[in-house]
Amino acid sequence: MSLFRGRRILAGAMTLVAAAAMTACGSKTTDEGGATGVTADVSGDTVKVGLLNSLSGTMAISEVTVRDSIMLAVEEINAAGGVLGKKIQPVGEDGASDWPTFAEKAEKLISEDRVAAVFGCWTSASRKAVKPVFEKNKALLFYPVQYEGLEQSPYIFYTGATTNQQIVPGLDYLKAQGAKSVYLVGSDYVFPRTANKIIKAYAAANGMTVLGEDYAPLGSTEFGTIVNKVKSAGADAVFNTLNGDSNVAFFKEYKSAGLTAAAMPVVSVSIAEEEVKGIGTQYLEGQLTAWNYYQTTPGAANSKFVAAYKAKFGADKPTSDPMEAAYVGVYLWKAMVEKAGVFDVEKVRSASDGITFDAPEGMVTVDGKTQHIAKTARIGKIGADGLITEVWNSGKPVQPDPFLKTYPWASGLS
Amino acid sequence: MTVLFGQLFTGISIGAVLLLIALGLALTFGQMNVINMAHGEFIMAGAYTTYVLQQSITGAGLSLVVALPVAFVVAGTMGALLEVLLIRRLYARPLDTLLVTWGVSLMLQQLARDVFGSPNVQTRAPELLTGNVALPGGLTIANNRLFILGLALAAVAALTLALRLTPLGRRIRAVVQNRDLAAVSGIATSRVDRTTFFVGSGLAGLAGVALTLLGPIGPTMGTNLIIDAFLVVVVGGIGQLKGSVIVAFALGVLQATGEYLTTLSVAKVIVFVAIVAFLQWRPQGMFTLRTRSLA
């Protein structure tokens, strides 16, 4: 019967759709090239660097902005004479929001293009996929996004925040505001799960109660029940580690349930200026975010960065924390190379400790031991104009501590 | 008790969303048996219509009211074009229809990306629809959910009445029940097909407008919805609207209850297991259309 025939075909199609979605979760690493590492080709009057971002697929929304700000830094450096007298020649690759593709493209940039360093990656999954490639080839990656900590690769420089520069200050802020209980809402993958483990350990040691913990699969947009649970739990604040489209649905539901920033503020760690535009200030006004940089951060370095970015990419384009961290990464690499006097990876690494840069977010310092960056933590409030204004900062740069070794309450975590 | 009632309403409102996104498909897939993978992109077209209208109509409430009929016509016209240009030539080849409409869906997503950019866009909801109704006992019911429930029920009622009472509805039902007999009785079946497709796709546009109140508006929003929509129609049974209506609300309540007692991920598993079990028991879906046609 034709009715059934149609349905059987449909079943096949759904399997295909599901299979296409699954490939994004698979992970493999290519195993080619020598184990000794490939030296960068710096024989000409240019030096190649790799740009590895998703220009297609679900992550393109975010990663394209990072690619743009890396390009801005490269152009500025070239206009000022380049690095060690050589102009930077960027080689762009598309990670396509697919983790095995990231590993393949990283291998290509290192072995075929023989780049001196690679800038890029966004999700923790893509970073974990390329990590063995960089370690095997002894090549450098500058990773620009805040992440869940508990990692330290000798061949990765982490220019975004680790947990003690973002999540812990966010909790400190809530505690100072008198919050006695929190509710945790996050997407169901490695970053929110690890972050919430840390938050629970913090809460236990600081007299806070965690009233509930809920996870939504990435991309899910039905938050009726979770918001009901949050509402009936009646916490003092919500800590939000949702990622992507789920944030839109969550905040729309939150507002319709009658929950407000004044009565039960939400602290988000994945909502920057670009995301605010996609959700709508109607739903977000007054809610809190934890980052190290906002478009509104004061200082001459930031005014220059914002003006240059808008002149190049459009006046309506906001600048955000990951973009800034990516931009800073290029300048830090330049400073390391110039201090080392060569492009050699091992020499650049040992020159890294103590490098400072007057970044848009304020003064940053490279910590050579962890290869993370000391940066100022900033809590911001989302305004009616869609920009985020700072309501609190840590006063001075926070020393990176990816394994939370200096926090007694975190001893059981790593 | 309050929580139970709140969850019940959440379940019903999830059901209303499911119903709204599946209703158009219940016509094109359920009645015409065309597998249209681009149905989700017609929902997206409806959502972007709201966004475009808000650029020129500043009042959020007025633009929403205007968006409903405009989105219906925009998505409906896209559907009718798709039917005339491609699907019509492939009626006897369901597998090809599937691949072609999937291709169209990818092209429409890219078109949206080129025109509106890949980041999500925002629309303003009228203040009235961002609030809620407070009931005694601390219970609140969100206004946007009430609006969507009302819209879904109104759409079902209008569609049912149209199918029962209008000459066009009679022709549609005749073609569904027995295409050959309808054709020899003088019904222009190809014109009926085109109109059915227009209405089915238009309903997707309507769903798109409603979804701007709840979720993200972006190029890939349709792909997240299409599987849910097909589930409702398949479980509801092909050729009947009432099956889709009952199943949408049943799945909504099951999802909300499961989620409340466990977690969202587990609730999705529960829903899928329930569907598989149900289809083992009734492979033809909840209701089937009895016809004398030989097809």
Interface residues (C-beta under 8 A of the other chain):
Chain A: M1 S2 L3 F4 R5 G6 R7 I9 L10 A13 M14 V17 T58 A60 I61 V64 D188 D214 Y215 A216 P217 G219 S220 T221 E222 G224 T225 I226 N228 K229 S232 D245 V248 A249 K252 E253 K255 S256 A257 G258 E274 K277 G278 I279 G280 Q282 Y283
Chain B: T2 V3 G6 Q7 T10 S13 I14 V17 F29 N33 I35 M37 P94 L95 L98 W102 S118 P119 N120 V121 Q122 T123 R124 A125 L129 T130 G131 N132 A134 T140 A142 N143 N144 R145 L213 L214 G215 P216 I217 G218 T220 M221 T223 N224 I226 I227 F230 V234 I238 G239 Q255 A256 E259 Y260 T263 L264 S265 A267 K268 P283 Q284 A295
